[in-house]
Amino acid sequence: MTRRAAGAFALAVAVLGLGVPAGRAAEYGALSFPKDEHAHVGGWDYWWGAADLAMTSGNHYTVGVAFNSHYGYGVTGHQVFPRQGPYKGQSIMTMDGPAEWGHPGEATGRFARTVSTYIPGVSELLRYQTLDTGNGLKDIGLYERTSLDRESYHLRLDDDQARVHPIGRTVKLVVDLRADMAGPPLLAGGTGTWWYGIPETFGYPSRSFQYMQAAKTIAGTLDLQQPDGSLLRETVASTGSTMVMTHEYDASPEDLFAGLALAEATQLHPRYAQYYAGGMPWELLFLDLKNGAQLMVALLAFHDTNRGLATPAIGGKQPTYRVLATLRLPTGESVPLDDVLHVEHLSYRNIVGHVPTFLVQVDGMWTQAWDYRMSYPGGRVKGPGGRTASVPAFDLGVVPQFARNEPASDDSGNWLAQRVPFVASGSYDGCPVRGFGWSELIVNWYGREDRDPWYTAGAVPPIPSRCGVGGETPPIGTPGELNPPAGESAAPRVAPEGCVAYDAAPTCEYDATVAAGGGGYSAAPGGWTVTIRRPGAPAPIVVTGFGGSEMYMCGTIRPGDHVVVAAQAGSIGFAGNPLLCF
């Protein structure tokens, strides 16, 4: 290369890298920052999490965010949950986002997303933008890393027409947060390479990874238009506030979709199609204990593995239920606690309506785990590479910030039901804990409550008044059977029974002797109802039509239920077994 050519090349590099300072790469387990923070066009990236904001006014807000990239195609949607004031129990939903979560619903092409890919010296800082093409490409959503010298990040949401769900009012919403994250991050599995245990179960390599970050410090403001039109500005109080963010990369095709298909194939049996009511095999919780420790928990529930027809051929090693967990110690080391973390489901909440699944929604009954207890008795734990780490005893009660009917649903059954904010309390290493967590709860326990290995109906642990105060010994072990036997399948009972309500006969009722489903059609929400009175249940189960054609799967109605169907003029409702439930 000539001197002139070398000079031109150097100038070109300088121009391309203008404004991008040279930074030191940080190696975290199998991951490298900032390279692995960016989008990967060969799969799906999710940057998702939540901020727990205590304000100087004494008010409290939870801000949920989701920045996704599917093979480089962006999908976003964010929420604010006020814990007081005129919007308590409701959701402030950004203009972008899925209608089934309560967002306004995007017009095709209305929002453009740009997400960075890693090019050394050119694009080293993660940057994800959502632009409003209907408003001069206004930047309505931004998540970016702001420095290569430290793990500092900026989150900004700026909507003039955010939606108050479910009432439908539009308001101005601005969230502007800056956070310095604790480093190194929590590395799922201890190294960061991780995908729900599926690659290990089926014996193939995976490029997927997941890590979690939690704020050391956080500052900023939140502006929210009030019902009277005024704009309330809130200032974040750093003490008592935090933000957790998870970056998950799902490599394709080995994990999405081949690995998921292998795992789900072990569920298939003759009754699967008729009785499957949605849901996915994981409950994910990401907790910042606000003392330097962080905890990631994945509860895997492949309910039907023990009777799946394909299980012996392709999934003989796949467990029915499993606990995967990683603890980040205050020192920064990530230690796996797979299958040794004690987990309890203390209670459920029951949902009738839309069941969120993988990219689709179906209607059904949904029993969702609600309150948790998580503990470890303390001891030496083997980490990646054979290293051992000393893990202190901890005992946590993990309880939602929401009431069981929050956030509110609209008449069409739209609401954000699977991402729930949690308060983590209890003790860690003998000291009180008051932490925060964000989750994705997509296991449906309906009809399988008696097989839940983690259900105890117990109580959350106490919070010590100060460090060193004696407390209960943390429970250990798994409460139930992680790999229950298949058991005997009931003989088919296909006797047709049920009833239909419509214009000429607006009500009907019957007593169920076999498992059954239901559904109907109505032009608008509320056109039909199916009321199920179940022996031993404290209150009737009421299924209400959301509009359009709807079907609830077999098992919605159980033997012994008394069923009443009602339909308004122009609608039809039905319940029973039309020779499908066997």
Secondary structure, DSSP 8 states (H G I E B T S, - for coil): --HHHHHHHHHHHHHHTTT------EEETTEEETGGGS--TTEEEEEEEEEEEEBTTS-EEEEEEEEEEETTEEEE--EEEESSGGGTTSEEE-SSS-GGGT-----TTSEEEEE---BTTTB-S-EEEEEEGGGTTEEEEEEEE--SSS-EEEEEEEEEEEEEETT--EEEEEEEEEEEE-SS-EEGGGTSB-STTHHHHHT-----EEEEEEEEEEEEEEEEE-TTS-EEEEEB-STT-EEEEEEEEEETTIIIIIIHHHHHHTT--TTHHHH-----SEEEEEEE-SSS-EEEEEEEE-TTGGG-TTHHHH-TT--SEEEEEEEE-TTS-EEE-TTTSEEEE--EEEEEEEEE-SS-EEEEEEEEE--EEEEE--EEEE-GGG-EEEE--EEEEEEESS-TT-S---TT-----S---EEEEEEETTEEEEEEEEEEE----TT-GGG-TTB---------SSTT--------S-SS-SS-------------EEEEEBTTB-EEEEE-SS-EEEEEEESSTTSEEEEEE-TT-SS-EEEE--SEEEEEEEEEE-TT-EEEEEE-TT-EEEEEESS---
